[in-house]
Amino acid sequence: MTDTPTLPAVSREWHLLSRPVGWPKPEDFALVEAEVRQPGEGQVLVRNKYLSVDPYMRGRMSAAKSYVAPFELGKVMQGGAVGEVVASDAEGLSVGDHVLHFSGWREYAVVSGKNAVKVDPDAAPLSTYLGVLGMTGLTAYAGLLRTAAFKEGDAVFVSGAAGAVGGQVGQIARLKGASRVIGSAGSAEKVKLLVEEYGFDAAFNYKDGPVSEQLRAAAPDGIDVYFDNVGGDHLEAAIGSLNEGGRIAVCGMISVYNNTEPAPGPKNLARLIQTRGRIEGFLVGDHYDLQSQFVREVAPWVASGELKYRETVVEGIENNLEAFLGVLRGDNTGKMIVKL
Ligand SMILES: NC(=O)c1ccc[n+]([C@@H]2O[C@H](COP(=O)([O-])OP(=O)(O)OC[C@H]3O[C@@H](n4cnc5c(N)ncnc54)[C@H](OP(=O)(O)O)[C@@H]3O)[C@@H](O)[C@H]2O)c1
C-alpha cells in the first residue's frame, strides 16, 4: 500500500436529515465531520477537488421509487466527483493519480478501485470530466443523436439551453448541420450567451411571455427535434410547434421537481397523431456504450473552441448545498461545480 503521511483526522461531508417537501430547506441537511480512514484492500482514499451538483439529486432526496435508490437519511449523500488519490491499496491506482468517482458531497472519500476511473489532468481541466466531457456532456450527445435521432437539416429546440446539458445540445446540433437551433433560458444574459457565444440562431427568455408564442416566433417553420430539460409549458409549446416526423427526447423536467402535487400533462398530445411525432424519455446511464465515441468526437471541438462551455464554480464544501439549490434556482450558467 502507498500512502501520504499528511492526512487530516476528519473530513466534512453533507448528510440528508429529512426528506424535503417542496423546495429543499437548509434544515433538511447537515454538514458533519467524519473520521478519515485508510483504504482497505482494493480501495483508494481520494481527496476530492471538484464536486458535481445536479438536478437529479433532488429526486434522490425523496423516497419515491425511481431508477436509482433514494439517499439514506442520516448518511452522506453521493454524486460525481474528481479528486486525487492520496492513499492506495488498489491495483493500477497510485498516489497522485486523479480519478472520477461517485463519492461526492464530501472532502475525502474511500472508494473501491473498481469504481474509480483514472482521468488525465493534462488532457483537459479536471472539472470538465464532470461537465462538458463528463456525464452532462454524454447526456446531451446521447439524447440528441440517439434518442431524438437528430439528422442534418433538422430544426432543433432545446430548453434549459444555458445549462450544462442544454448548451451542449444546441452546439452539437449546430456543429452537425442543424437548419436552425433555438434555445430558451431564464434571463436576458443567458439568452445573449446562446446567440452571441454558442451560435444559436434564436433564443428567448421563457419568463418574458408564453413559451408557445415565443417559440412560434423563433421557429416560424416549426421544429423537428425538441430536447426537453424542463417539461410543463415548454413541452406543450414544443408539441404545438412539432413538424411531421418530429421527435421529442425527454431528458428532464426541472420545472416540476419541487412540486408537491402532480403537474398536469400537455393538453395537445393529440398533435402527435397528425405529425406522427414521437416522444421518448431516456437515461444517460443506458448510453455509456457511446462514451468513447462521444469523447472522440466532442473533445476536439472543445479543444479547438468550436464548442464552447461555461462553468459556474462555487468554492468550499460548506457551500455545496447552496450550489445545489442554485442549480434548481437557475443561478448557474453552464455546469455548476463545487471546487474544494
Ligand atoms: N435523463 C438523464 O439521464 C439526465 C442526465 C442529466 C441531466 N438530466 C436533466 O437534464 C436537465 C438539465 O440538467 P443540467 O445538469 O444540465 O442542469 P442545468 O441545466 O445546468 O441547470 C438547471 C437549469 O434549469 C433551469 N430551470 C430551473 N427551474 C426552471 C423552470 N421552472 N423552468 C425552466 N427552467 C428552469 C435553470 O436555468 P434558467 O435560468 O434557464 O431557468 C437552471 O440553471 C435537468 O432536467 C436534469 O434533471 C437528465
The ligand as an ORCA input file, in Angstrom:
! r2SCAN-3c Opt
* xyz 0 1
  N     -32.048     11.813    -18.399
  C     -30.820     11.856    -17.891
  O     -30.096     10.876    -17.847
  C     -30.305     13.181    -17.394
  C     -28.944     13.373    -17.125
  C     -28.517     14.640    -16.717
  C     -29.430     15.681    -16.574
  N     -30.750     15.435    -16.815
  C     -31.751     16.508    -16.731
  O     -31.363     17.486    -17.677
  C     -31.797     18.767    -17.235
  C     -30.602     19.718    -17.246
  O     -29.635     19.252    -16.309
  P     -28.262     20.031    -16.105
  O     -27.425     19.196    -15.220
  O     -27.741     20.469    -17.421
  O     -28.741     21.298    -15.277
  P     -28.578     22.805    -15.728
  O     -29.418     22.998    -16.962
  O     -27.146     23.169    -15.773
  O     -29.245     23.555    -14.507
  C     -30.614     23.539    -14.335
  C     -31.250     24.768    -15.014
  O     -32.647     24.594    -15.080
  C     -33.254     25.847    -15.242
  N     -34.531     25.870    -14.516
  C     -34.766     25.742    -13.195
  N     -36.090     25.807    -12.937
  C     -36.706     26.000    -14.128
  C     -38.072     26.161    -14.541
  N     -39.085     26.123    -13.644
  N     -38.334     26.343    -15.843
  C     -37.331     26.378    -16.763
  N     -36.027     26.232    -16.453
  C     -35.723     26.053    -15.142
  C     -32.291     26.889    -14.668
  O     -31.886     27.754    -15.728
  P     -32.768     29.054    -16.167
  O     -32.068     30.235    -15.618
  O     -32.716     28.982    -17.656
  O     -34.150     28.894    -15.585
  C     -31.092     26.057    -14.223
  O     -29.863     26.669    -14.485
  C     -32.438     18.563    -15.891
  O     -33.827     18.446    -16.055
  C     -31.854     17.245    -15.423
  O     -32.683     16.593    -14.499
  C     -31.204     14.210    -17.207
*
